[in-house]
Amino acid sequence: MDLDRIREQTPGCREVVHLNNAGAALQPAPVSETVRRHLELEDRIGGYEAADAAEEALDESYSVLARLVGADPDEIAFVENATRAWDMAFYSIPFRPGERILTTTSEYASNALGFLQAAQRHGAVVEVVPDDGHGQICLDSLARMLADGNVRLVAINHVPTHDGLINPAAEVGKLAREAGALYLLDACQSVGQLVVDVREIGCDLLSATGRKFLRGPRGTGLLYARREVARELVPPFIDLRSADWTGPDAYELRPDARRFENWERFVAGQLGLAAAASYAMDIGLAAIEERTLALAARLRAGLAEIPGVTVHDRGERRSGIVAFTHETVAAPRIVAALAAAPRRINVRVAEQTYRYDAGARPPLRVRVSPHYYNTEDEIDLAVAAVATAITG
């Protein structure tokens, strides 16, 4: 990995120490330039005409995004964000009364709300699989719950947004497939920082975003829908992109994953998302994963040496997301102090509002999420800044 070249292609590295990649990463120049060029083309010749001129590149974007996650091009849909991708998949599932949805204790709030709505609308039953001793989804418990039958969907996050956990996604996929249950994976925080292969994982549906570890534009995301599953699911809403109006009272859905798209889209963003995927694959997804996880491990070790700091990360394997609290200094104060440091350090307050745990909400946490373009010196600088913020 040519880190000097990567940082030179990331203008933001000259301005800040950016450790909020779980929120929105710094874009590399080739991605920003791709978006900018198309927007400038729209300015010059018009939006429709610019889209026509980019038709070949737009078609190729599906192949690029498919390679990113190990899919085929016809299994990829471009959507506005990961939430909409997840929604289009989840709300396409025709739940019947009593059918079970199995999820994790660390499920994202938007997803959990979708489960609740499915329970209220259709009589689906939401059940939470307990954690194992590492804090990740317990595979033994999942196997027992699947064996009880009538499970329509297993829906989990690959990497939750509030701690370092990496759920055993491939092992979950094997159990779900054996039980005949659909498997929806929220990969919002994993695509771009981990190697994600839908064939190896065995998921039927996967949602991901552009703006986080993939380093793409905001307002972009993708949905993977396994070919055999996509043909059986009816999107919650359709338009002339997703279906063909075949007669006065008839229509026909597209046979591929683009039945989950809509006609109007952020064309420059779609091109930028493909550019971000290409950029990551050119560097090497395995190399990105190795470096990102190593930087996070260095960060955890440094924070653990600060008196009064508790690092809350869980999991047998841990991601590039690090969350901590201090026993007396509140998270917002630490975040503000790092932002005001001589060399600005971007971190984020994380509110853990979406766990299924009983009882009061835990205190706010500081979430720090390095990525491969960060340096070891930046990690050490952040640790020192945290120590100063606490003692100061």
N, C-alpha and C positions, 0 to 999 in steps of 0.2 A: 504494500500500500504506500503510494507516494503522498505522504501526509502534507508535505510542503506544497505540493501542487494542488491538493484538495483544498487546503486552507486559502491558497491564493485565489482559487475559484469560488471562494465563499466570502464575499465582501464583508459580511457581518462580523467575521472573526476579527477584523480590524477595529470594530466598534465596541464589542461586548464579549464577555465570557458567557456564552449561551448554554445554559444547563436546564432549559425548559423544552427539550425535544419531545417529551410526552404531550406537550401542549401544541406547539407548532415549531418545527425545526427551521433553521436558516436554510434558505434555498441556495443551491449552487448556481453560479452564473449561467451555465448552459440551460438550466430550467427556466430561469427568469427571462433569458433572452428568447427562448422559444415562445413564451407567453407574450412577451413584448412585441416580437415580430408580427405575430398574428393580429394583435390588437392594432398595431400600426397599419397593417394591411386592411383591416376593417375600416379604419379611418380614411384610407385612401380610396378604396373601391366599394365599400359597403359590406355589411355583415353576411348577407346571403352569398354574395359573390366571393368573399374571402373563404367561406366554408366550401364553396364549389372548388376553389383553387387548392384547398387543403384536403380534398376528398381522398386522395391516395394515402396521405399521412394519417388521416383519421381511420381509414380501414386498417392500416398497419398497426395502429395503436392497440387494437384488440389482440394482435399476435404478441406484441411486446408485453402487455399486461398479463396475458396468458402464461408466457414464459416466466414471469416474475413469481407466479404461484404454482407452476407446474400443471396448468390446465390446457385446454384447447381453446382456440379463439372464439368458437361459437358458444362457449360456456361462460363468457365474460360480458357483463353489462357495465357501462359507464353511468355513474349516478352522481348526485350532487355532494354527497358526503356519506360517511359510514353509517350514520343513523338512518338515513333514507334507504341505504342498501339493506340494512338489517330489517327495516320496516317492510320493504317490498317482499323480502323473503318470508318473514314471519307471518305477515297478514295475508299471504297467499295460501297458507296451510288451512284446510277446511276442518277445523276442530269439531268433534262431536261431544255431546255431554258425557262427562266421565273420563274422557281421554286425558292422559297424564302428560305434564310437561316437567321434565327433570332439569334442574339448574344448580348453580353453585351458590355458596354463601357470599361470594364476592361479586355477584352480578351487578352490572352497570345499571344506574337508576332508570334510564330510558327503557332498557330491555325489561326490567322488572315491572315497569308500568304497563308495557305491552302484555306481559303475562297476566297481570291483574285484569286488564281489559278483556282478554280472551276468556278468562274465568267468568267474568260478569256477562259477557255477550253470549258465550257458547257453552258455558258449563264445564269448561276445561278445569282440570285440577292441577295446581302448581305445587310441586314438592321440591324441597331443597335437599340436595345430597350433602351429607356432613363432610367436614374436612378430615383429612388424615393427620397424623402426627406432625407432618411438615407444614400443615396449613393449606395444602392444595386439595382438590377434589379427591375424595376417598374412592379408589377404584373398587375395592371390595364392597363398599356400600352401594356404589352404582350398579355393580353386577347383581346384587341381591334385589335392588329396587327394579331393575329391568326384568328380572326373572318373575316378578309379581305380575307382569303383563300389562297390556293396554297402554303402553307408553307410546305416544304419538311423536314426541319430540324430546331430544336432548339438546339443550341450548346452553352453552357455556362461553366464558371469555377465555381467550388464550393467555393474555396478560392483563390483569386488572389494572386500573388506572392509578391506584392509590398505594401500591407497595410492590416489592420486587418479585412477586410470585410469577412462575411460569407453570401453567397447568399442563398436565400430561396429555396433550391433545390427541396424539396418535393412539394412545392406549384407550382413551375414551371412544375414539372412532371405531376401534376394533370391537368393543363391547356393544356399541350402538348398532353396528352393522349386523352382528350376530343375533341381536334381539329384534331386528327388523324395524328399528326406530329411525326417524329422520334425525340428522345431526347438523345443527346450525352453530357455526363457530364465529364469534366476534373476535376478529383479528386486527382490530383498530390499532392496538399498541404493539403488535408483533410484526406485521408486514413492514419491512424496512429496517428492522433491527435484528430479526432472527431469520434463519432459513425457514421458509414456509412452503410446503409442498402438499397440495390438496390430495394428491394420490396417496402419499405416505400417511397423511393424517386420517384420511378416510372420511372427511366431512362431505355432506351433500350440498351445503350452502356455506358461504363465507363472505363476511363483510369487512371492508378495509377502507381507510381514508388516505388521502394524499398528503395532508399537511403535517403529519407527525413524523415518525422516523423515516418515512420514505422521502421526505424533503421535497414534496411537491407543492402545488398551489393550494391555497384554501378554496373551499367550494368544489372539491373534487373527491371522488371515491369510486370504489368498484365493488361489484357483486359477482362472486363465482356461484354458478348454479350447475351442478352436475347434470349432464345432458339428459339422462334418463329421468331425473327428478324434475328438471325445468319443464319438460313437456307435460307433466301431470299437474303443475301448479298454475292456478289462475291468478294473475296479479290483482291487487285490491282496486286498482283503477287502470284504465287503458286509454290510449290515444292512437293517433294515426302512425306513430312510430312502432308501437307494440302490437298492433293488430291491423288487419285489412278489412275495411267495410265492404263486404262481398255482395250485399243486396239491401233493399229497404229495411229488412228486419233480421239481418244476419251479419256476422263478422267472423273472422278467422284469426286466431292468435298466431304470432310468429312462432316458428318451431324451435327457436334458440333462446339463449339467455336475454337477448335484447327485447324480449316481451316485457321485461322489467324496466325498460328505459322509457323516457318520454321524448317527444320530438325536439322541444326547445332545450338547449344545453349550452354550457359554457365551453364553446369550441376551443378557445385559446387554452382553457384549463385542461381539456382532454388531451390536447397536444402536449401541454406541460407535464401532465401526469405520466404520459408515456415517456417523455424525456427524463423524468425523475427515475422511472423504473429502469430505463436503459443505463442511466448514470450509475445506479446502485449495482446493476448486474455487471457493468464494466469493471467496477472496483472488486466485486466478488462478494456475494451474500454471506458466504461462510467467513470470510475475512472480516466483514462488517460485524457479524455476530461475535466473533472472538474478541475483537478489540472493544466493542461496546460493553460487553459483559466484564472484561478485565478492568476497564475504567471504573465501572460501577463498583466492582469489588474493592478497588483501591479507595474509592470514596467512602464505602461503608467502614473499611478498616480505620480510615482517618477520623471519621465522625465518632466511632466507638471509643476513641481515645480522649474525647472531650468530656470532662466531668459533667454529669447531669443530662447528657444526651442519651436518648433511647432510639435505636434504629428499629423500625417496625417491620422490616421486610421478612417475608415468609417464603416457603417453598424449598423443595429439594434442589431445584435449579432456580437461579435468580436472574432477573432481567436487568435492563439498563435503567430501571426506575427505582429510586431510593427515597424512602420516606422516614422522617425522624421528628421527634419532639424534644423539647428541653423541659426539665422539671419545673422551672420558674419563669422562663422567658417564652412568651407566646409566639406562635408561628408567624403571624403577620408582622411582628416587630423584627424578626430575623430576616424575613423576606425583604422588608423595606430597607434594612441596614445593608444587605448585600446589593440591592439596587443602587444605593447611595455611595457605595464603596468607590475609591479612586478609579478603579477599573470596574465598571458596572458588571455585576454578576446576576444573570437572570435565573431565578428559581420561582417556584409557585407555591401558594397555599393550597392544600388539598383538604377538602371537607369530605369525610367518609360518611356520606349520608345514605348509602345504598346497600349496606350489608343487611342480611337477614337476622343478624344477631339480636337477641332481645336486650332491652335496657336502653339507657341513655346513649346518645351519640358520643363518641370519643372526642377528645380535644382535636382542634385543627392541627394538621401536620405540615411540615415543610417537605415539598416534593422536589427532588433534584434528579434530573434525567439527562446524563451525558450521552454523547453519541460519538461515533468513530472519528469525527473531525476535531473533537476536543483533544487537548494535550494533557499529559500527566501534570505539567506545571499548572494548568488551569484547575485541575482537580485539587491539587495541594493548595492553590490560592483560595479556592472556595472553602476548604476545610479551615484554613487560617482565618478567613473572613467570618465564618460562623463562630469560631472561638472568640474573636474580637467583638462580634455583635452581642455575645452572651455576657462577656466580662465588662463591656463598655456600657 
